[in-house]
Amino acid sequence: MTIPFIDLAAQQARIKPQIDAAIARVLAHGGYVMGPEVRTFESQLAAFAGAKHALSCANGTEALALPLMAWGIGPGDAVFCPSFTFAATGEVIPWLGAAPVFVDVLEDTYNLDPAKLEAAITAILAEGRLKPKAIIAVDLFGQPADYPAIAAIAKRHGLKLIADSAQGFGCTLDGKHPGAWADVVTTSFFPAKPLGCYGDGGAVLTDDAWLAERIDSLRVHGKAVASDIEGATLAHDPKYLNMRVGINSRLDTLQAAILIEKLAIFADEIEKREVVARRYAEGLAGSGARTPTVIDGGVSTWAQYTIEHDDRDGLAAHLKTQGVPSAAYYPMPMHRQDCYAIYPQPGGLPVTEAKAGRVLSLPMHPYLDEATQDLIIAAVRSFNG
Ligand SMILES: Cc1ncc(COP(=O)(O)O)c(C=O)c1O
């Protein structure tokens, strides 16, 4: 038997008739781009996360770029973000000519360290070369960043705050979604994400009506939106009025239709992931591996179940011999990649450096049965590295 790292087939088996019917409906109406399911999904997604507006887009990377574009972030601007993350978080910043400023993470949760964030902002201001504009906090491995502390810093310095919740969409802190603190929450529907589709997809959620309208325009080539043409008499279709330089970043109707069915079971799946995580923590106690710590008051979506070990690579090799897949996220943090090493990293990133060599993610999904999980736990425990 091969143990899947993420079992999308088990999820599909649960909702196959609903998915088939949803796909058939789209094939029947033929509205493949911006069809009715897109708006339906967006309103359901907004309701799920308690946001006023949800705008779907082509992927979680462009979901990050769209608010930066809307705010006019560009050359000479600094955007603070962790280095211990998937490359997309920092990648979108140089797209716009701005500079990512890499900030270290907390030792226990791997999310942005508020004290180091404050110090990095102070250092960039003192240097005077770049103008601080925004912060991108990441909900790494599924758990919320320390939003109350980060939002207070953002407010103090007049910075915008994006929650990159590609891994953590659905997570909460003190019962609230990251949007309770962040100006914008972004997510990815990449298939392996906790809420994934069957291809690429993403979304931006915000309570800010101005920003939502701007993003609605930017995702369709800067098309004219209501506020652009209020009171104007137009000689032609406003669809072909490009008010700003935009991009093409739309969620396919087929993916929206699939996501409607997946969102219907998402809350239940988050609960199931929590049960799996608790069992891992119990089963791995005293194993020599450090099990994850979740921020006080936080509920993780457990995009990854990530342990730490002194001999991470030895453990990974041992698990492989036992038929247990594992993955190291992220062995080479962003600031160590040649193309990003040129950007500021005030104060250095010692925690990021250390964690990159220690973390290992184990199979995690809502349908991990107890017998399979026991095999995984036994495989970790049998490592004597
Ligand atoms: C933290 C983080 N941000 C952004 C992204 C980008 O999402 P996508 O692959 O949909 O572009 C991902 C996932 O791939 C991610 O893990």
The ligand as an ORCA input file, in Angstrom:
! r2SCAN-3c Opt
* xyz 0 1
  C       2.059     30.900      1.227
  C       1.662     30.841     -0.210
  N       1.410     31.992     -0.876
  C       1.037     32.013     -2.158
  C       0.887     30.824     -2.869
  C       0.566     30.923     -4.324
  O      -0.574     30.274     -4.719
  P      -0.731     29.738     -6.231
  O       0.099     28.507     -6.367
  O      -2.198     29.473     -6.350
  O      -0.294     30.836     -7.146
  C       1.094     29.596     -2.213
  C       0.882     28.281     -2.839
  O       1.258     27.804     -3.786
  C       1.519     29.604     -0.859
  O       1.771     28.477     -0.217
*
